[in-house]
Amino acid sequence: MALEVLGTPQTPTFGLDTFGDRGTDSDGNVVTHAEAARQVVEEAVLADELGLDFIGVGEHHRDDFAISSPDVVLAAIAARTRRIRLGTSVTVLSSDDPVRVFERFATLDALSHGRAEVTLGRGSFTESFPLFGLRLEDYEVLFAEKLDLFAELLREEPVHWTGSTRLPLDGQRAYPPTESGRLTAWIGVGGTPQSVVRAASYGLPLVVAVIGGSPARFAPLVDLYHQALAEYGHETLPVSMHSPGHVAATDEEAVEQHFRHHARQFTQIGRERGWPPFTREAYDAMLAPEGSLFVGSPQTVANKIAWAMRTLRLSRFQLKYTVGTQPNADRMSSLRLYAEEVVPRVRELLAQPS
């Protein structure tokens, strides 16, 4: 049964997300971390040339992903691109220093002529906590206090702030200031009411990470977010969505290129977390018209994105276009089809009466 459409965003934008997954080369060997990072830069350059609006790189500290310092990768991309916006998916604020995060991305904003964004989140992995000498039992308080401090830093004024996780600030400022006077910052959430209300309380736009189930299950949370924005006295703000996917000429080809890499990666993650192996049945359920995987032909993926954007009243859609050991050639082909065929079709669909 089709779900009720809640409305069409006025000016939708379309982006990409990657964690710098270490794909395989032409001989089937997993590429080095260095090569994977260089591939991300080349993929972003192509995305810019094709007119996509955003590239987000995720922060991880584990062997299967190449990006642990998103701002450095984004600076390399900034030097070779002209218009695409540059952000994170996500920056793990809990295990970083808010002042340093602000200063790094304000610097990126200067180098890119105002194209920098940062998406703040807790992340879905916890390797950064022991790596940086932090205790997992402080998981909640670290994020809450660091987000509170970061919100103060966004004002770009002298900061007066006190918390329990670091020494207070008493009138200090972070540098450099941005030319616009405001660094673009989002909050990434995984699907709890508390997270969306917290984003609304700070007046920050929202990115929902939909990596399982149906995007429709986030509709009540998006409604709650907009209600909370109004209650806190903030204007309506954008909502974006991050979801995995892959585009090929046909549905069958897309699945053939994507499934084994997706299954291998999620089976490995499941092994670490005590989950059962990832199955084809689970994958097929995610492929359903209202599932969380955006895999298929350009028309299939376009139809699904348009439905999701209407259902959640999205301003932006971010396709997580890399997965595990999938070769770079498949990713580049998918990226091109997404930009040249999927996005125009989604725009056409959104322009039609719902």
C-alpha positions as CSV (number, residue, x, y, z in Angstrom):
1,M,0.0,0.0,0.0
2,A,1.4,3.4,-0.9
3,L,1.9,5.8,1.9
4,E,0.4,9.3,2.1
5,V,2.6,11.9,0.5
6,L,3.2,14.8,2.8
7,G,4.3,17.5,0.4
8,T,7.1,18.3,-2.1
9,P,10.1,20.4,-1.2
10,Q,10.4,23.6,-3.1
11,T,14.1,23.6,-4.0
12,P,15.4,20.0,-3.6
13,T,19.1,19.4,-3.8
14,F,21.0,16.1,-4.3
15,G,24.3,14.9,-2.9
16,L,26.5,11.9,-2.2
17,D,28.0,10.4,0.9
18,T,31.0,8.1,1.3
19,F,33.1,6.7,4.1
20,G,36.1,6.1,1.9
21,D,35.3,2.3,1.6
22,R,38.3,0.3,0.5
23,G,37.1,-1.2,-2.8
24,T,38.9,-3.7,-4.9
25,D,41.2,-3.1,-7.9
26,S,41.0,-4.8,-11.4
27,D,42.7,-7.9,-9.9
28,G,40.3,-8.2,-7.1
29,N,42.7,-7.0,-4.4
30,V,41.5,-4.5,-1.7
31,V,43.1,-1.2,-2.4
32,T,45.2,0.6,0.2
33,H,43.9,3.3,2.5
34,A,45.9,5.9,0.5
35,E,44.4,4.8,-2.8
36,A,40.9,4.7,-1.4
37,A,41.3,8.3,-0.1
38,R,42.6,9.4,-3.6
39,Q,39.6,7.7,-5.2
40,V,37.2,9.8,-3.0
41,V,38.8,13.0,-4.3
42,E,38.4,11.8,-7.9
43,E,34.8,10.8,-7.3
44,A,34.1,14.3,-5.8
45,V,35.7,16.0,-8.7
46,L,33.4,14.0,-11.1
47,A,30.3,14.9,-8.9
48,D,31.2,18.6,-9.2
49,E,31.6,18.3,-12.9
50,L,28.2,16.6,-13.2
51,G,26.5,19.3,-11.2
52,L,25.6,17.5,-8.0
53,D,25.1,19.7,-5.0
54,F,26.9,18.1,-2.1
55,I,29.6,15.6,-1.2
56,G,29.7,14.3,2.4
57,V,32.6,12.2,3.8
58,G,32.2,10.2,7.0
59,E,34.7,10.0,9.8
60,H,35.8,6.4,10.9
61,H,38.8,4.9,12.7
62,R,38.8,1.4,11.4
63,D,40.5,-0.8,8.8
64,D,37.7,-1.0,6.2
65,F,37.3,2.8,5.8
66,A,40.0,5.3,4.6
67,I,38.8,8.6,6.0
68,S,39.7,9.5,9.6
69,S,40.2,13.2,8.9
70,P,37.3,14.4,6.8
71,D,38.4,18.1,6.8
72,V,41.8,17.1,5.2
73,V,40.1,15.1,2.4
74,L,37.6,17.9,1.9
75,A,40.3,20.5,1.6
76,A,41.9,18.4,-1.2
77,I,38.5,18.3,-2.9
78,A,38.0,22.0,-2.4
79,A,41.2,22.7,-4.3
80,R,39.9,20.8,-7.4
81,T,36.2,21.8,-7.5
82,R,34.2,25.0,-8.0
83,R,30.7,24.7,-6.8
84,I,29.9,21.4,-4.9
85,R,29.2,21.9,-1.2
86,L,31.7,20.0,1.1
87,G,30.5,18.4,4.3
88,T,30.7,15.4,6.6
89,S,28.6,12.4,7.2
90,V,29.3,12.6,10.1
91,T,31.8,14.3,12.3
92,V,32.0,12.4,15.6
93,L,31.7,15.3,17.9
94,S,31.6,13.2,21.0
95,S,35.3,12.2,20.6
96,D,36.6,15.5,19.2
97,D,37.1,19.0,20.6
98,P,34.4,21.4,19.5
99,V,36.7,24.4,19.2
100,R,39.1,22.5,17.0
101,V,36.1,21.2,14.9
102,F,34.9,24.7,14.4
103,E,38.3,26.1,13.5
104,R,39.0,23.3,11.0
105,F,35.7,23.7,9.2
106,A,35.9,27.5,9.3
107,T,39.3,27.2,7.6
108,L,37.8,24.8,5.0
109,D,35.0,27.4,4.5
110,A,37.6,30.0,3.7
111,L,39.5,27.9,1.3
112,S,36.4,26.8,-0.5
113,H,34.8,30.2,-0.7
114,G,32.0,29.4,1.6
115,R,31.2,25.8,0.6
116,A,31.9,24.1,3.9
117,E,29.4,22.2,6.0
118,V,29.7,20.0,9.0
119,T,27.2,17.4,10.2
120,L,27.6,16.7,13.9
121,G,26.7,13.3,15.3
122,R,27.6,10.4,17.6
123,G,28.4,8.0,14.7
124,S,27.5,4.4,14.5
125,F,30.9,3.1,15.6
126,T,32.8,3.6,18.9
127,E,36.4,3.0,17.9
128,S,37.2,6.7,18.4
129,F,36.5,6.5,22.1
130,P,39.4,4.3,23.2
131,L,41.6,5.7,20.5
132,F,41.3,9.2,22.0
133,G,41.3,8.1,25.6
134,L,37.6,8.5,26.3
135,R,35.2,6.3,28.3
136,L,32.2,4.8,26.6
137,E,30.2,5.3,29.8
138,D,30.5,9.1,29.1
139,Y,28.9,8.6,25.6
140,E,25.8,10.6,26.3
141,V,27.3,13.5,28.4
142,L,30.1,14.0,25.9
143,F,27.9,14.6,23.0
144,A,25.4,16.7,24.9
145,E,28.0,19.0,26.3
146,K,30.1,19.3,23.2
147,L,27.1,20.0,21.0
148,D,26.1,22.7,23.5
149,L,29.6,24.3,23.2
150,F,29.6,24.0,19.4
151,A,26.3,25.8,19.3
152,E,27.9,28.7,21.2
153,L,30.9,28.7,18.8
154,L,28.5,29.0,15.8
155,R,27.6,32.5,17.0
156,E,31.2,33.6,16.3
157,E,31.3,35.8,19.4
158,P,33.3,35.6,22.6
159,V,32.2,32.3,24.3
160,H,31.2,32.0,27.9
161,W,30.5,28.3,28.6
162,T,30.8,25.8,31.5
163,G,30.5,22.1,31.5
164,S,31.8,18.9,33.2
165,T,33.9,17.4,30.4
166,R,36.4,20.2,29.9
167,L,37.6,23.5,31.5
168,P,35.3,26.4,30.9
169,L,35.6,29.2,28.3
170,D,35.4,32.8,29.6
171,G,35.3,35.1,26.7
172,Q,37.6,33.3,24.3
173,R,36.9,33.2,20.5
174,A,37.6,30.6,17.9
175,Y,39.4,31.6,14.7
176,P,39.1,32.1,11.8
177,P,35.7,33.6,11.6
178,T,33.7,32.8,8.5
179,E,33.2,35.4,5.8
180,S,29.4,34.8,6.0
181,G,29.3,35.0,9.8
182,R,27.8,31.5,10.1
183,L,29.3,28.1,9.5
184,T,26.7,25.7,8.0
185,A,26.1,22.9,10.6
186,W,23.6,20.1,10.6
187,I,22.8,17.4,13.2
188,G,22.8,13.8,12.1
189,V,20.3,11.5,13.8
190,G,19.6,7.8,13.8
191,G,16.0,7.9,14.7
192,T,15.2,8.8,18.4
193,P,12.7,11.5,19.4
194,Q,15.2,13.0,21.8
195,S,17.7,13.5,19.0
196,V,15.4,15.4,16.7
197,V,14.1,17.6,19.6
198,R,17.7,18.4,20.5
199,A,18.4,19.4,17.0
200,A,15.4,21.6,16.9
201,S,16.3,23.2,20.3
202,Y,19.5,24.5,18.8
203,G,17.9,25.6,15.6
204,L,20.1,23.3,13.5
205,P,18.9,21.5,10.3
206,L,18.5,17.7,10.4
207,V,20.0,14.8,8.6
208,V,18.2,11.4,9.1
209,A,20.3,8.3,8.5
210,V,18.0,5.7,7.0
211,I,20.0,2.5,6.7
212,G,17.3,0.0,7.7
213,G,13.6,-0.3,7.7
214,S,11.5,2.1,5.7
215,P,12.1,5.8,5.3
216,A,8.4,6.2,6.1
217,R,9.0,5.3,9.8
218,F,10.9,8.6,10.1
219,A,7.9,10.7,9.1
220,P,6.6,11.0,12.7
221,L,10.1,12.1,13.8
222,V,10.3,14.7,11.0
223,D,6.9,16.0,12.1
224,L,8.1,16.1,15.7
225,Y,11.2,18.1,14.5
226,H,9.1,20.7,12.8
227,Q,6.8,21.0,15.8
228,A,9.7,21.4,18.1
229,L,11.2,24.1,15.9
230,A,8.0,26.1,16.1
231,E,7.9,25.6,19.9
232,Y,11.5,26.8,20.3
233,G,10.7,29.8,18.1
234,H,12.8,28.8,15.1
235,E,11.9,29.1,11.5
236,T,11.4,26.1,9.3
237,L,14.8,24.4,8.5
238,P,15.9,21.9,5.9
239,V,15.8,18.1,6.5
240,S,18.0,15.8,4.6
241,M,18.3,12.0,4.3
242,H,21.3,9.7,4.0
243,S,20.7,6.2,2.6
244,P,22.8,3.6,0.8
245,G,22.3,2.8,-2.9
246,H,23.7,2.0,-6.3
247,V,22.5,2.8,-9.8
248,A,23.1,0.7,-13.0
249,A,21.5,0.3,-16.4
250,T,18.9,-2.3,-15.1
251,D,17.6,-3.4,-11.7
252,E,19.2,-6.8,-12.2
253,E,22.6,-5.3,-13.0
254,A,22.5,-2.9,-10.1
255,V,21.8,-5.8,-7.7
256,E,24.5,-8.0,-9.2
257,Q,27.1,-5.2,-8.8
258,H,25.9,-4.2,-5.2
259,F,24.6,-7.2,-3.2
260,R,27.7,-9.2,-2.6
261,H,29.7,-6.2,-1.4
262,H,26.8,-5.0,0.8
263,A,26.3,-8.5,2.3
264,R,30.0,-8.9,3.0
265,Q,30.3,-5.6,4.8
266,F,27.2,-6.0,6.9
267,T,28.1,-9.6,7.8
268,Q,31.4,-8.4,9.0
269,I,29.9,-5.6,11.1
270,G,27.3,-8.0,12.3
271,R,30.0,-10.4,13.4
272,E,31.6,-7.7,15.5
273,R,28.2,-6.8,17.1
274,G,26.8,-10.3,17.6
275,W,24.3,-10.2,14.7
276,P,23.5,-13.1,12.4
277,P,24.9,-13.1,8.9
278,F,23.3,-10.7,6.4
279,T,21.0,-12.6,4.0
280,R,19.6,-12.2,0.6
281,E,16.1,-12.2,2.0
282,A,17.0,-9.2,4.2
283,Y,18.5,-7.5,1.2
284,D,15.4,-8.0,-1.0
285,A,13.2,-6.6,1.8
286,M,15.4,-3.4,1.8
287,L,15.0,-3.3,-2.0
288,A,11.2,-3.0,-1.7
289,P,9.6,0.2,-3.0
290,E,9.4,1.6,0.5
291,G,12.7,0.0,1.8
292,S,15.9,1.7,2.8
293,L,18.1,0.6,-0.2
294,F,18.1,2.8,-3.3
295,V,19.5,0.2,-5.7
296,G,18.3,-0.3,-9.2
297,S,17.9,1.3,-12.6
298,P,17.7,5.1,-12.9
299,Q,13.9,5.0,-13.1
300,T,13.6,2.6,-10.1
301,V,15.9,4.7,-8.0
302,A,14.3,8.0,-9.1
303,N,10.8,6.8,-8.2
304,K,12.0,5.8,-4.8
305,I,13.9,9.0,-4.0
306,A,10.9,11.1,-5.1
307,W,8.6,9.1,-2.8
308,A,11.0,9.4,0.1
309,M,11.5,13.2,-0.5
310,R,7.7,13.7,-0.5
311,T,7.1,11.4,2.4
312,L,9.6,13.1,4.7
313,R,9.4,16.6,3.2
314,L,13.1,16.5,2.4
315,S,15.1,19.4,1.1
316,R,18.1,17.2,0.2
317,F,18.8,13.6,-0.5
318,Q,22.3,12.1,0.1
319,L,23.0,8.8,-1.6
320,K,25.7,6.7,0.2
321,Y,27.1,5.5,-3.1
322,T,30.0,3.4,-1.8
323,V,29.9,0.0,0.0
324,G,32.6,-2.2,1.1
325,T,34.8,-3.8,-1.6
326,Q,32.8,-2.6,-4.5
327,P,35.2,-1.5,-7.3
328,N,35.8,2.1,-8.0
329,A,34.7,1.7,-11.6
330,D,31.2,0.5,-10.5
331,R,31.0,3.5,-8.1
332,M,32.0,6.0,-10.8
333,S,29.4,4.5,-13.2
334,S,26.7,4.7,-10.5
335,L,27.6,8.3,-9.7
336,R,27.3,9.3,-13.3
337,L,23.9,7.7,-13.7
338,Y,22.7,9.3,-10.5
339,A,23.7,12.7,-11.6
340,E,22.8,12.5,-15.3
341,E,19.6,10.3,-15.2
342,V,18.3,9.9,-11.6
343,V,18.4,13.5,-10.4
344,P,16.7,15.0,-13.4
345,R,13.9,12.4,-13.2
346,V,13.4,13.1,-9.5
347,R,13.1,16.8,-10.2
348,E,10.5,16.0,-12.9
349,L,8.5,13.8,-10.5
350,L,8.6,16.3,-7.7
351,A,7.3,19.0,-10.1
352,Q,4.2,16.9,-10.8
353,P,1.1,17.0,-8.6
354,S,1.4,14.4,-5.9
